[in-house]
Amino acid sequence: MAAPLFALVDGNNFYVSCERVFRHSLKNTPCVVLSNNDGCAIARSNEAKDLGIKMGAPWFQIRHLQESTGLVALSANFELYGEISDRMMSVVAALGHRQEIYSIDESFIDLSGVSGDLTKRARDIRARVNQWVGIPTCVGIAPTKTLAKLANHIAKQSERKPGSYPVELAQVADLTRLSTAELDALLAATSVGEVWGVGRRIAEQLKAQGVTTVLDLKRMSPAAARAGWSVIFERTVRELQGESCVDLEDVAPPKQEIACTRSFGSAVRDLDELTEAVSEFSARAAQKLRGQAGVTSQVLVFIRTSPFRQTPQYSRSLVIPLRRPRLTQVPSRAPR
């Protein structure tokens, strides 16, 4: 049986790249895509990132950059992004023999047993996606999904910030071609917060214990990871050590929680307008629930003022329990 090997293909600045497919004038222009109701930035071009715009930055805080830097802001078109994602994923699937679509712009590919020069194969697929779909991508290749995700980060940073990593890892980073010393040098140059599954809270806890780089985390005892955090975190450490613990999911599992949250472009002061918005968001969440043939036992509704505004804050939520869903069985036919 072939040893596990994974690739992660990710569309660069995906929503912005989708817009640039049809608006070539946006190339090399600082650009952000805003959330529903134009509340905050949910995608940024590299040029916008260079301006210091953070993910989730409220639009009213960066609006002034339109005049001073030529920043372009676009309202999100999720239907368009979904269609382009489908095209991209169908092309990316040719990289290996199994695919897990992890998100709208990310896809894991099973490369185990695939022969030949995998770096060249990945570059060929990347070029094909760019030519056929118009989306620039980066590819990370490694023996575990966690390392493949990290390799993708390295491929992106190598291209965007020359000198941050070896230039030969730009766009396509195949960690299997590196020696142990070369790989450890990469991990030592990468913050622990870049590891898949290490959120801000866990990263702060790790750094407080002197675990600041990915190499530090790789050298942690799996037993200590489990005792200090969880069995899932133990798997993360094992995956960094090269042990494949997480396989591809051929079919995405049903979501246990479905949320539809949106920011408003301006303050909402009319109750009817707020009621209409909450009703619309509830309908969208219900549509997602029906799409996975699911049921729910409760609904949570919440509203709050913008934490970015220097005004009195208001926040309230309400949980509405529903009648417990009851499974019904279709009676079988009586024997003749």
Disulfide bonds with the S-S distance in Angstrom:
none
